[in-house]
């Protein structure tokens, strides 16, 4: 089996992996959440599709937060989100605390390039005035300590990342060139191995059957 034939399965697997991680416009981006409170952290929980961002699409969702086991009214509850199967994680953002009385909104900015998710940032802001009336019920439920689940608004916005890392690109090209040169050299040596062996045998046979008398003048006399 030739070198090229052996490399084909690896290239095929790499292409499949690349396609599996690629997104098209409007695709759901897998999202998970976990909480932190009372010096405890919950496990990751998958978010439903209607609560996930869609690739390249700005959207506003209302994310339910069930009451954690052992949570007390004076605890501070923080939330972290992950996107792309835990590829990108947000820092911990505070949703509930004894001092917080107003319904917050989580602003999540996702960056993308081509068909890939490139990064994520998140922060908590006060609920904008335009949402005060339309989500008055959520605001009222948020202010009641005994009302669960709580609901928090999450606004997903997308930003295209068009900057190019020149150094990384050159490194990839340089590495690819070395690999291709190495593969080509192996192929050449493999295909010309028989010719090379024949050439060596003929050369050794020729010089072993001929005697050389080297004179001081630098001329050789053949006997």
N, C-alpha and C positions, 0 to 999 in steps of 0.2 A: 504494500500500500504506500503510495507516494506521500510526500510531505503535504502537498496541497490537498490531497484527499483527507488526510488526518485533520487538517485545520478547518475544513468545511463544517463539521458538526459544532466546533467551538464558535465559529462565526454565526451559525444559525441560532445557537442558544443565546448568544449575546444580543442578537437582533430581537429575539422573542422577549427577552428581559426588558430591552429598551421600549418595545411596543407596549408591554404590560404596564410600564410606569408612565406612559404618555397619556395626555388628556386632550380631548377635543372640546370646543366651545360648548358650554352648558353641562358638561359632565359633573356629576356629584363628586365632591372631594371627601373621602372618608374622614370623619371627625369623631373624636372621643373627648370626654370630659372626666375630670376627677376633682375632688374637693379636699380642702385642708381645714381642720378645725380642732380645737382642744388638743393640740399636739398630735393629732392623728391625720392620716391621709387615706382616702378611699382608693379602691381599684379604678382602673380605667373603665369607663362605660361608653359603649357605642351610642352615638347620636342617631336619631331617625333621619331619614332622607330629607324631610321637610325642615330640619334644623341645620342641615349641612350647607356649606357654600357650594355654588355652582361655578365651575371653572370659567373665569373671565366675566362673570355676571355679578353686578352689584345687587345685593338683596338685603332685606331686613327680616329677621326671624325672631320669634319669641321662644326662648329656651326654658323648659320647665326644670326646676331644681327640687327633687324630692328631699324630704327631711332626713338628714343623716342620722344613723343610729347613735344615740348618746348625745346628740346636739342639745345645748342649753341656750336659753334666750340671750345670755350675756356673752356667748362665744362670738369670736370673729370667724366668719366663713370666707375662705378664699377659693378661687376657681382657676384651673389651668385647662387649656384646650390643646389638643394635638391634631395635626392635619397630615394627610398622606400616609396613614398607617404609622403614626408616631415618628414621622420623618422630621416634622417641625413642631416644636412645642412653644407655647406662649409662657411668659412669666406668670407668677401667681398674681391675680388681681382680686382685690377685696370687694365682695358683694354685700355682705352683712356684717354689721358691727354695732355695738351699743350706741355709737355716735351717729351712725348712718340712718337717716329717716326718710330720705328721698329715693325713689326708684332710679337706679343707675342704668346706663346703657354701656355695653361693651363695644368699643370700636376696634374692629379687627381689619388690619390692612394686609392683604396677601399680594406678593409680587410673583410675576410669572414671566417666562421667556419661551417663545416657541410653543412647545407642548408640555412644558415642565413647570412645576411649582418650585419657586426659587427661595422663598422665605416668608416669614409671617411676623407681624408685630401686633400687640394688643395693649389697650389702655381702657380705663374706666372713666367715663365722663358723666356729668349730670344729664338727665333726660332733657332733650331739646323741647322748647315751648310748643312746637307744632305737634308733639306727641302727647302733651299733657291731657288734652281733651279726648283724643281718640283712644287713649289707653288709660283712662281714668280708673277703670276697675282694677287693672293690674297694680296701679299705684296704691289703691286702697288696700288690696290684699297684701302688698309688700309691707305696709306699715303695721299690720296685725301680727304680733309675735306667734300666735297660735294657729295661723293659717298656713297650710302647706298643701301642695307644693308651691314654692315661690316661682315666679316667672320673671325672667330677665330678658331684656331686648338686646339682641346682637346684630350689629350692622356690619356686613361684609363689603369691603371695597377692594377693588383690584387695581394694581399698578404694574404697568409693563416695565420690565427691567431690560433695557436695551444696551447697557454698558458692556463692553467687550474686554475681557481679560487677555491682553496681548501676550503676556509672559506664559500664561497657561496654554494658549493656542500654539505658541512656538514650541513649547515643551512637548505637546502632543504630537505635532508634526515631526519634530526631531526623533522622538521615540518610535513613531510609526515608521519613519525612514530606516532606522536601524533594524527594526524587526523585519521589514520587507527585504532589506539587503541581506540579512542573515538567511532568510528563507530562500532567496534567490541563489545565494552561494551554495547552500546545501543541495538545491535542485541541480545546479550545474555540476557539482562534484559527483552527485549520484548518477547523472546521465552520462558523464564522461569517465567514469571510473575504469571501465574496461579499456578504453583508448589510452588512458594514462598508464595503466599497468603494462600494456603492450609496448608503449614508448620506452618505459624504463627498462624492460627486458631487452629490447633491441639495442639500447644505448650501452647497457652493461655487456652484452654479447660482443658488440663491435669493439669496445675498448679493451676487452679481455683478450681478444684475438690479435691485437696489433701492439707491437713493441715500439717505444719511442726512445730515441737517443737524443737527449737535449745537450747541445753544444754551447760553449761560452758565448758565441755570437748571438744566441737566442733562437737559432734555427734548429728545427727538429728533423732528424733523418729517419725515414721510415725503412725498416729492415724487413 
